[in-house]
Amino acid sequence: MLDAEEASLRARLLAILPGAATGGSELFLNSTNSPKTTARYSHEEADDLFASARRCMELRASLGLDAEGGVADHFLIACREAASGDAHRRGPRKLAEWLLTKITS
């Protein structure tokens, strides 16, 4: 189950991230981790991707596997940064570029 979920998440992100990197879509904001006023501008798949990443993390934890550094971990890091109040946080394009390098290397 874990392998299938992680493969699905990676494939979906690889399909979406190049467009997010050029177009700046709000892929990392969603109804769970973002204020309601900004979540409505989210990418149409943001909620599903966030849920998939959380499932990956939960499956890894239930199996006693380290989740740090995986696709789901990197995606959730990007989500936290996008939703943070840090004035120096990266925008959606930079986050998409960063995540793309993390999951293709």
C-alpha distances in whole Angstrom, upper triangle without the diagonal:
4,6,5,6,9,10,11,12,14,15,17,18,20,21,23,24,27,28,28,29,32,33,32,29,28,24,24,26,24,25,24,25,28,32,32,35,32,29,31,31,28,26,25,21,21,20,17,16,17,15,12,13,14,10,9,12,11,8,10,13,12,11,14,14,16,15,18,19,16,15,14,17,20,19,20,23,24,23,25,28,29,29,31,35,36,39,37,34,33,33,30,31,31,28,26,28,27,23,24,25,23,20,22,23
4,5,5,6,8,10,11,12,14,15,16,18,20,21,22,25,27,26,27,30,31,30,28,26,23,22,24,23,24,22,23,26,30,30,33,31,28,30,30,26,25,24,20,20,19,16,15,15,14,10,11,11,8,6,9,9,6,7,11,10,9,12,11,13,11,15,15,12,12,11,14,16,16,17,19,21,21,23,25,26,27,29,32,33,36,34,31,30,30,27,28,28,25,24,25,24,20,21,22,19,17,19,20
4,6,5,6,8,10,11,12,14,15,16,18,20,21,23,25,25,26,29,30,29,28,27,23,23,25,24,26,24,25,28,32,32,35,32,29,31,31,27,25,24,21,21,20,17,16,17,16,12,12,14,11,9,12,13,10,10,14,14,12,14,12,14,13,16,15,12,12,12,15,16,16,18,20,22,22,24,26,27,28,30,34,34,36,35,31,30,30,27,28,28,25,23,24,23,19,19,21,18,15,17,18
4,6,5,6,9,10,10,12,14,15,17,18,20,22,24,24,25,28,29,28,26,25,22,22,24,23,25,23,25,27,31,31,33,31,28,29,29,25,23,22,18,19,19,15,14,16,14,11,12,14,11,10,13,14,11,12,16,16,15,17,16,17,15,18,18,14,13,13,16,18,17,18,21,22,22,24,27,27,28,30,34,34,37,35,32,30,30,27,27,28,25,23,24,24,20,20,21,19,16,18,20
4,5,5,6,9,10,11,12,14,15,17,18,21,22,22,23,26,26,26,23,22,19,19,21,19,21,20,21,24,27,27,30,27,24,26,26,22,20,19,15,16,15,12,11,12,11,7,8,10,8,6,10,11,9,11,14,14,14,17,15,16,13,16,16,12,11,10,13,15,14,15,18,19,18,21,23,23,24,27,30,31,33,32,29,27,27,24,25,25,22,20,22,21,18,18,20,18,15,17,19
4,5,5,6,9,10,11,12,14,15,16,19,21,20,21,24,25,24,22,21,18,17,20,19,22,20,21,23,27,28,30,27,24,26,26,22,20,20,16,16,16,13,11,12,12,8,8,11,9,6,9,12,10,10,14,15,14,16,13,14,11,13,13,9,7,7,11,12,11,13,16,17,17,19,21,22,23,25,29,29,32,30,26,25,25,22,23,23,20,18,19,18,15,15,17,14,11,14,15
4,5,5,6,9,10,10,12,14,15,18,20,20,21,24,24,24,23,22,18,19,22,21,24,23,23,26,29,30,32,29,26,27,27,23,20,20,16,17,18,14,12,15,14,11,11,14,12,10,13,15,13,14,17,18,17,19,16,17,14,16,15,11,9,10,14,14,14,16,18,19,19,22,24,24,25,28,31,31,33,32,28,26,26,23,23,23,20,18,19,19,15,15,16,15,11,13,15
4,5,5,6,9,10,11,12,14,17,18,18,20,22,23,22,20,20,16,17,20,19,21,21,21,24,27,27,29,26,23,24,24,20,18,17,13,14,15,11,10,12,12,9,10,13,12,10,14,15,14,15,18,19,19,21,19,19,16,18,17,13,10,11,15,15,13,16,18,18,18,21,23,22,24,27,30,31,33,31,28,26,25,22,22,23,20,18,19,19,16,15,18,16,13,14,17
4,6,5,6,9,10,11,12,15,16,15,17,20,20,20,18,17,13,14,16,16,18,18,18,20,24,24,26,23,20,22,21,17,15,15,11,12,12,10,7,9,10,7,7,11,10,9,12,14,13,14,17,18,18,20,18,17,14,16,14,11,8,8,11,11,10,12,15,14,14,17,19,19,20,23,27,27,29,28,24,22,21,18,19,20,17,14,17,16,12,13,15,14,10,13,16
4,6,5,6,9,10,10,13,15,15,16,19,20,19,18,18,14,15,18,18,21,20,20,22,26,27,28,25,22,24,23,19,17,17,13,14,15,13,10,12,13,10,10,13,13,11,14,16,16,15,19,20,20,21,18,17,14,15,13,10,7,8,12,11,10,13,15,14,15,18,19,19,21,24,27,27,29,27,24,21,21,18,18,18,16,13,14,14,11,10,12,11,7,9,12
4,5,5,6,9,10,12,14,15,16,18,19,19,18,18,15,16,19,19,22,22,22,24,27,28,29,26,23,24,23,19,16,16,13,14,16,13,11,14,15,12,12,16,16,14,17,19,18,18,22,23,23,24,21,21,18,19,17,14,10,12,15,14,13,16,18,17,18,21,22,21,24,26,30,30,31,29,26,23,22,19,19,20,17,14,16,16,13,11,14,14,10,11,14
4,5,5,6,9,11,12,12,14,17,17,17,15,15,12,14,16,16,19,19,20,21,24,24,26,23,20,21,19,16,13,12,9,11,13,10,8,12,13,10,11,15,15,14,17,19,19,19,22,24,24,25,23,22,19,20,18,15,11,12,15,14,12,15,17,16,16,19,20,19,21,24,27,28,29,28,24,22,20,17,17,18,16,13,15,16,13,12,15,15,11,13,16
4,5,5,6,9,10,10,11,14,15,14,13,13,10,11,14,15,18,18,18,19,23,23,24,21,19,20,18,15,12,13,10,10,13,11,8,11,13,11,11,14,15,14,16,19,19,19,22,24,24,25,22,21,18,18,16,13,9,10,13,11,9,12,14,12,13,17,17,16,19,21,24,25,26,24,21,18,17,14,14,15,12,9,11,12,9,8,12,11,9,10,14
4,6,6,7,10,10,11,14,15,15,14,15,12,14,18,19,22,22,22,23,26,27,27,24,22,23,21,18,15,16,13,14,16,15,12,15,17,14,14,18,18,17,19,22,21,21,24,26,26,27,24,22,19,19,17,14,11,13,15,13,12,15,17,15,16,20,20,19,22,24,27,27,28,26,22,19,18,15,14,15,13,10,11,12,10,7,10,11,8,8,12
4,6,7,8,10,11,13,14,14,13,15,12,15,18,18,22,23,23,23,26,26,27,23,21,22,20,17,13,14,12,13,16,14,12,15,17,15,16,19,20,19,21,24,23,24,27,28,28,30,27,26,22,23,20,17,14,15,18,16,14,17,19,17,18,21,21,20,23,25,28,28,29,27,24,21,19,16,15,17,15,12,13,15,12,10,14,15,12,12,16
4,6,6,6,9,11,11,11,10,11,9,12,14,15,19,20,20,20,23,23,23,20,18,18,16,13,10,11,9,10,14,13,11,14,16,15,15,18,19,19,21,23,24,24,27,28,29,30,27,26,22,22,20,18,14,15,17,15,12,16,17,14,15,19,19,17,19,22,25,25,26,24,21,18,16,12,12,14,13,9,11,13,11,10,13,14,13,13,17
4,5,5,6,9,10,9,9,11,8,11,14,16,19,20,19,19,22,23,23,20,18,19,17,14,11,13,12,12,15,15,12,14,17,16,15,18,20,19,20,23,24,24,26,29,29,29,26,25,21,20,18,16,13,14,16,13,11,14,15,12,13,17,16,15,18,20,23,23,23,21,18,15,13,10,9,11,9,6,7,10,8,6,10,11,10,11,14
4,5,5,6,8,10,10,13,11,14,17,19,23,24,23,22,25,26,26,22,21,21,18,16,13,15,14,15,19,18,15,18,21,19,19,22,24,22,24,27,27,27,30,32,32,33,29,28,24,23,20,19,16,17,19,16,14,18,18,15,17,20,19,17,21,23,25,25,25,23,20,16,15,11,9,11,11,7,8,11,10,8,11,13,12,12,15
4,5,5,6,8,8,11,10,13,16,18,21,23,22,21,24,24,23,20,19,19,16,14,11,13,13,14,17,17,15,18,21,20,20,23,25,24,25,28,29,29,31,34,34,35,32,30,27,26,23,22,18,19,21,18,16,19,19,16,17,20,19,17,20,23,25,25,24,23,20,17,14,11,9,12,12,9,10,13,13,11,14,16,15,15,19
4,5,5,5,5,8,7,10,12,15,18,20,19,18,20,21,20,17,16,16,13,11,9,12,12,11,15,16,14,15,19,18,18,21,23,22,23,26,27,27,29,32,32,33,30,28,25,24,21,20,17,17,19,16,13,16,16,13,14,17,16,13,16,19,21,21,21,19,16,13,11,7,6,9,9,6,8,11,11,10,13,15,15,15,18
4,6,6,8,10,10,12,15,17,21,22,20,20,22,23,22,19,18,19,16,14,13,16,15,15,18,19,16,18,21,21,19,23,25,24,25,28,29,28,30,33,33,34,30,28,25,23,21,20,17,18,19,16,14,17,16,13,15,17,16,14,17,19,21,20,20,18,15,12,10,7,4,7,8,5,5,9,10,9,11,14,14,14,17
4,6,8,12,12,15,17,20,23,25,23,22,24,25,23,20,20,20,17,16,14,17,17,17,21,21,19,21,24,24,23,26,28,27,28,31,32,32,34,37,37,37,34,32,29,27,24,24,21,22,23,19,18,20,20,16,18,21,19,17,20,22,23,23,22,20,18,14,12,9,6,9,11,9,9,12,13,12,14,17,17,17,20
4,6,9,11,13,15,17,21,23,22,20,22,22,20,17,17,17,13,13,11,14,15,15,19,20,18,20,23,23,22,25,27,27,28,31,32,32,34,37,37,38,35,33,29,28,26,25,22,22,23,20,18,20,20,17,17,20,18,16,18,21,22,22,21,20,18,14,11,9,7,11,12,10,11,15,15,14,17,19,19,20,22
4,6,8,10,12,15,18,20,18,17,18,19,18,14,14,15,11,11,10,13,14,13,17,18,17,18,21,21,20,23,26,25,26,29,30,30,32,35,35,36,33,31,27,26,24,23,20,20,21,18,16,17,17,13,14,17,15,12,15,17,18,18,18,17,14,11,8,5,5,8,9,8,10,13,13,13,16,18,18,19,22
4,6,9,9,12,15,17,16,15,16,17,16,12,12,12,8,7,6,10,11,10,14,15,14,15,18,19,18,21,23,23,24,27,28,29,30,33,34,34,32,30,26,26,24,23,19,19,20,18,15,16,17,13,13,16,15,12,14,17,18,19,19,19,16,13,10,6,7,11,10,9,12,14,14,14,17,19,18,20,23
4,6,6,8,12,14,12,11,13,13,13,9,8,10,7,5,5,9,10,8,11,13,12,12,16,17,16,18,21,21,22,24,26,27,28,30,32,32,30,28,24,24,22,21,18,17,18,16,13,14,14,11,10,13,12,9,10,14,15,17,17,17,14,12,9,6,9,11,10,9,13,14,13,15,18,18,18,21,23
4,6,8,11,13,12,11,14,15,15,12,10,11,9,6,5,8,7,5,9,10,9,9,13,13,13,15,18,18,19,21,23,23,25,27,28,29,27,25,21,21,19,18,15,14,15,13,10,11,13,9,8,12,12,9,11,14,17,18,19,18,15,13,11,7,9,12,9,8,12,13,11,13,16,16,15,18,20
4,6,10,11,9,9,12,14,14,11,9,12,10,7,8,11,10,6,9,11,9,8,12,13,12,13,16,17,17,19,21,21,23,25,27,27,25,23,19,18,17,16,14,12,13,11,8,8,9,6,4,8,8,6,8,11,14,15,16,16,12,11,10,7,10,11,8,9,12,12,11,13,16,15,15,18,20
4,7,8,7,6,9,10,11,7,6,9,8,6,8,10,10,7,8,11,10,9,12,14,13,14,17,18,18,20,23,23,24,26,28,29,27,25,21,21,20,19,17,15,15,14,11,10,12,9,6,9,9,6,6,10,13,15,16,17,13,13,11,9,13,14,11,12,16,16,14,17,20,19,19,22,24
4,5,6,6,8,9,10,8,5,8,9,6,8,9,9,6,5,9,9,7,10,13,12,13,16,17,17,19,21,22,23,25,27,28,26,25,21,22,22,20,18,15,16,16,12,11,13,12,8,10,12,10,9,13,15,18,19,20,17,16,15,13,16,17,15,15,19,19,17,19,22,21,20,24,26
4,6,6,7,7,10,9,5,8,10,8,11,11,11,8,7,10,11,9,11,14,14,14,16,19,19,19,22,24,24,25,28,29,28,27,23,24,24,23,20,17,18,19,15,14,16,15,11,13,15,13,11,14,16,19,21,22,19,20,18,16,20,21,18,19,22,22,20,23,26,24,24,27,29
4,6,8,9,12,11,8,11,13,11,13,14,13,10,8,11,11,8,9,13,12,11,14,16,16,16,19,21,20,22,25,25,25,24,20,21,22,21,19,15,16,17,14,11,14,14,10,11,14,12,10,13,16,18,21,22,19,19,19,17,21,21,18,19,23,22,20,22,25,23,23,26,28
4,7,9,12,10,8,12,13,11,14,15,14,11,10,13,12,9,11,14,13,12,15,17,16,17,20,21,21,23,25,25,24,23,19,19,20,20,18,15,15,15,12,10,11,11,7,7,10,9,6,9,12,15,17,18,15,16,16,15,18,19,16,17,20,19,18,21,23,21,22,25,27
4,6,8,6,6,9,10,9,13,14,14,11,11,14,14,11,14,17,16,15,19,20,19,21,24,25,24,27,29,29,28,26,23,22,23,22,20,18,18,17,14,12,13,12,9,9,10,8,5,9,11,14,16,17,14,15,14,14,17,18,16,17,20,20,19,22,24,23,23,27,28
4,5,6,6,9,11,11,15,16,17,14,13,17,17,15,17,20,19,19,22,24,23,24,27,28,28,30,32,32,31,30,26,26,26,26,24,21,21,21,18,16,17,16,12,12,13,11,8,10,11,14,16,18,16,17,16,16,20,21,18,20,23,23,22,25,27,26,27,30,32
4,5,5,7,9,10,14,15,16,14,13,16,18,16,17,20,20,20,23,25,24,25,28,29,29,31,34,34,33,32,28,28,29,28,26,23,23,23,20,18,20,18,15,15,16,14,11,14,14,18,19,22,19,20,18,17,21,23,21,22,25,25,24,26,29,28,29,32,34
4,6,6,8,10,14,15,17,15,15,19,20,18,20,23,23,23,26,27,27,28,31,32,32,34,37,37,36,34,31,30,30,30,27,25,25,24,21,20,21,19,16,16,17,14,12,14,14,17,18,20,18,19,17,16,20,22,20,21,25,25,24,27,30,29,30,32,34
4,5,6,7,11,13,15,12,13,17,17,15,18,21,20,21,24,25,25,26,29,30,30,32,35,35,34,32,28,28,27,27,24,22,22,21,18,17,18,16,13,14,14,11,9,12,12,15,16,18,16,16,13,13,16,18,17,18,21,21,21,23,26,26,26,29,31
4,5,5,9,10,12,9,9,13,14,12,15,17,17,18,20,22,22,24,26,27,28,30,32,32,31,30,26,26,26,25,22,20,20,20,16,15,17,15,11,13,14,11,9,13,14,17,18,20,17,17,15,13,17,19,16,17,21,21,20,22,25,24,24,27,30
4,5,9,9,12,10,11,14,15,15,17,19,20,20,23,25,25,26,29,30,31,32,35,35,34,33,29,29,29,27,25,22,24,23,19,19,20,18,15,17,18,14,13,16,18,20,21,23,20,20,17,15,18,20,19,19,22,23,22,24,27,27,26,29,32
4,7,9,11,10,12,15,15,15,18,20,20,21,24,25,25,27,29,30,31,33,35,36,34,33,29,29,28,27,24,22,23,22,18,18,19,16,14,16,16,13,13,16,17,19,19,21,18,17,14,12,15,17,16,16,19,21,20,21,25,25,25,27,30
4,6,8,6,8,11,11,11,14,16,16,18,20,21,22,24,26,27,28,30,32,32,31,29,25,25,25,23,20,18,20,18,15,15,17,14,11,14,15,11,11,15,17,19,20,20,17,16,13,10,13,16,14,14,17,18,17,18,22,22,21,24,26
4,5,5,8,10,10,11,14,15,15,17,19,20,22,24,25,26,28,29,31,32,30,29,25,25,24,22,18,17,19,18,14,15,17,14,12,16,16,13,14,18,20,21,22,22,19,17,14,11,13,16,14,12,16,17,16,16,20,20,19,21,24
4,6,8,8,10,11,13,14,16,17,19,20,22,23,25,26,28,29,31,32,30,30,26,26,25,23,20,18,21,20,16,17,19,17,15,18,19,16,17,20,23,25,26,26,22,21,18,14,16,19,17,15,19,20,18,19,22,22,21,23,26
4,6,5,6,9,10,11,12,14,15,16,18,20,21,23,24,26,27,29,27,26,22,23,22,20,16,15,18,17,13,14,17,15,13,17,18,16,16,20,23,24,26,26,22,20,18,14,16,19,16,14,18,19,16,17,20,20,18,20,24
4,6,5,6,9,10,11,12,14,15,17,18,20,21,23,24,26,27,25,24,20,21,20,18,15,13,15,14,11,11,14,12,10,13,14,12,13,16,19,21,22,22,19,17,15,12,15,17,14,13,16,17,14,16,19,18,17,20,23
4,6,5,6,9,10,11,12,14,15,16,18,20,21,22,24,26,24,24,20,21,21,19,16,13,16,16,12,12,15,14,11,14,16,14,14,17,20,22,24,24,21,20,18,16,18,20,17,16,20,20,17,19,22,21,19,22,25
4,5,5,6,9,10,10,12,14,15,16,18,20,21,23,24,23,23,19,21,20,18,15,12,15,16,12,13,16,15,13,16,18,17,17,20,23,25,27,27,23,22,21,17,20,21,18,17,20,20,17,18,21,20,18,21,24
4,5,5,6,9,10,11,12,14,15,17,18,20,21,23,21,20,16,18,17,14,11,9,12,12,9,10,13,12,10,14,16,14,15,18,22,23,25,25,21,19,18,15,17,18,15,13,17,17,13,15,18,16,14,17,20
4,5,5,6,9,10,11,12,14,15,17,18,20,21,20,19,15,16,16,14,11,9,11,11,8,7,11,11,8,11,14,13,13,16,19,21,23,23,19,18,18,15,18,18,15,14,18,17,14,16,19,17,16,19,21
4,5,5,6,9,10,10,12,14,15,16,18,20,19,19,15,17,18,15,13,10,12,14,11,10,14,14,12,14,17,16,16,19,22,24,27,26,23,22,21,19,21,22,18,18,21,20,17,19,22,20,18,21,23
4,5,5,6,9,10,10,12,14,15,17,18,17,17,14,16,16,13,11,8,11,13,10,10,14,14,13,15,18,18,18,21,24,26,28,27,24,23,22,19,21,22,18,17,20,19,16,17,20,18,15,18,21
4,5,5,6,9,10,11,12,14,16,17,15,14,11,12,12,10,8,4,7,9,7,7,11,11,10,13,15,15,16,18,22,23,26,25,21,20,20,18,20,20,16,15,18,17,13,15,17,15,13,17,19
4,5,5,6,9,10,11,12,14,15,14,14,11,13,14,12,11,7,9,11,10,8,12,13,11,13,16,16,16,18,22,23,26,26,22,22,22,20,22,22,18,18,21,20,16,19,21,18,16,20,22
4,5,5,6,8,10,10,12,14,13,14,11,14,15,13,12,9,11,14,12,11,15,16,15,16,20,20,20,22,26,27,30,29,26,25,25,23,25,25,21,21,23,22,18,20,22,19,18,21,23
4,5,5,6,9,10,11,12,11,11,8,11,12,9,9,6,9,12,11,11,14,16,15,16,19,20,20,22,26,27,30,29,25,24,25,23,24,24,20,20,22,20,16,18,20,17,15,18,19
4,6,5,6,9,10,10,9,9,6,9,11,9,10,7,7,11,11,10,12,15,14,15,18,19,19,21,24,25,28,27,24,24,24,23,24,24,20,20,22,20,17,19,20,17,16,19,20
4,5,5,6,9,10,10,11,9,12,15,13,13,10,11,15,14,13,15,18,17,17,21,22,21,23,26,27,31,30,27,27,27,26,28,27,23,23,26,24,20,23,24,21,19,23,24
4,5,5,6,9,8,10,9,13,15,12,13,11,12,16,16,15,18,20,19,20,23,24,24,26,30,30,33,33,29,29,29,27,29,29,25,25,27,25,21,23,24,21,19,22,23
4,6,5,6,5,7,6,10,12,10,12,10,11,14,15,14,16,19,19,20,22,24,24,25,29,29,32,31,28,28,29,27,29,28,24,24,25,23,20,22,22,19,17,20,21
4,5,5,6,7,7,11,14,13,14,12,12,16,17,15,17,20,20,19,22,24,24,25,28,29,32,31,28,28,30,28,30,29,25,26,27,25,22,24,25,21,20,23,24
4,6,8,10,11,14,17,15,17,15,15,19,19,18,20,23,22,23,26,27,27,28,32,32,36,35,32,32,33,31,33,32,29,29,30,28,25,27,28,24,23,26,26
4,5,9,10,14,16,15,17,15,16,19,20,19,21,24,24,24,27,29,29,30,34,34,37,36,33,33,34,32,34,33,29,29,30,28,25,26,27,23,22,25,25
4,7,9,12,15,14,17,16,15,19,20,19,20,24,24,24,26,28,28,29,32,33,36,35,32,32,33,32,34,32,29,29,30,27,25,27,27,23,22,25,24
4,6,9,12,11,14,13,12,16,18,17,18,21,22,22,24,26,27,27,31,31,34,32,29,29,31,30,31,29,26,26,27,24,21,23,23,19,18,21,21
4,6,8,9,12,12,10,13,15,15,15,18,20,19,21,24,24,25,28,28,31,29,26,26,28,27,28,26,23,24,24,21,19,21,20,17,16,19,18
4,6,6,9,8,6,10,12,11,12,15,16,16,18,20,21,22,25,25,28,26,23,23,25,23,25,23,20,20,21,18,16,18,18,14,14,17,17
4,6,9,9,6,8,11,11,10,13,15,15,16,19,20,20,23,23,26,24,21,21,23,22,23,21,18,19,19,16,14,16,16,12,13,16,15
4,7,8,6,6,10,11,10,12,15,15,16,18,20,20,24,22,25,23,20,19,21,20,21,18,16,16,16,13,11,13,12,9,9,12,11
4,6,5,6,9,10,11,12,14,15,17,18,20,21,25,24,27,24,21,20,21,20,20,19,16,16,16,14,11,12,12,9,8,11,11
4,5,5,6,9,10,11,12,14,16,17,19,20,24,23,25,24,20,19,19,17,18,17,14,13,14,12,8,10,11,8,6,10,11
4,5,5,6,9,10,10,12,14,15,17,18,22,22,25,23,20,19,19,17,18,18,14,14,16,14,10,12,14,11,10,13,15
4,5,5,6,9,10,11,12,14,15,16,20,20,23,21,18,17,18,17,19,17,14,14,16,13,10,13,14,10,10,14,15
4,5,5,6,9,10,11,12,14,15,19,18,20,18,15,14,15,14,15,14,10,11,12,9,7,10,10,7,8,12,12
4,5,5,6,9,10,11,12,14,18,18,20,19,15,14,14,12,14,13,9,9,12,10,7,10,12,9,9,13,14
4,5,5,6,9,10,11,12,16,16,19,18,14,14,15,13,16,15,11,12,15,13,10,13,15,12,13,16,18
4,5,5,6,9,10,11,14,14,16,15,12,12,13,13,15,13,10,12,13,11,9,13,14,11,13,16,17
4,5,5,6,9,10,13,13,15,14,10,9,10,9,11,10,6,8,11,9,7,11,12,11,12,15,17
4,5,5,6,9,12,13,15,15,11,11,11,10,13,12,9,10,13,12,11,14,16,14,15,18,20
4,6,5,6,10,10,14,13,10,11,12,12,15,14,11,13,16,14,13,16,18,16,17,21,22
4,5,5,8,8,10,10,6,7,9,10,13,11,8,12,14,12,12,15,17,15,17,20,21
4,6,8,9,11,11,7,7,7,7,11,10,8,11,13,12,12,15,17,17,18,21,22
4,7,9,11,12,9,10,10,11,14,14,12,14,17,16,16,19,21,20,21,24,25
4,5,8,10,7,10,11,12,16,15,13,16,18,17,17,20,22,20,22,25,26
4,6,9,8,11,12,14,17,16,15,18,20,19,20,23,24,23,25,28,29
4,5,5,9,11,14,16,15,14,18,19,17,19,22,22,22,24,27,27
4,6,9,10,14,16,14,14,18,19,18,20,23,23,23,26,28,28
4,6,9,13,14,12,12,16,16,15,17,20,20,20,23,25,25
4,6,10,11,9,9,13,14,12,14,17,18,17,20,22,23
4,7,8,6,6,9,10,9,12,14,15,15,18,20,20
4,6,5,6,9,10,11,12,14,16,17,18,20,22
4,6,5,6,9,10,10,12,14,15,16,18,20
4,5,5,6,9,10,11,13,14,16,17,18
4,5,5,6,9,10,11,12,14,16,17
4,5,5,6,8,10,10,12,14,16
4,5,5,6,9,10,11,12,14
4,6,5,6,9,10,11,12
4,5,5,6,9,10,11
4,5,5,6,9,10
4,5,5,6,9
4,6,5,6
4,6,6
4,6
4
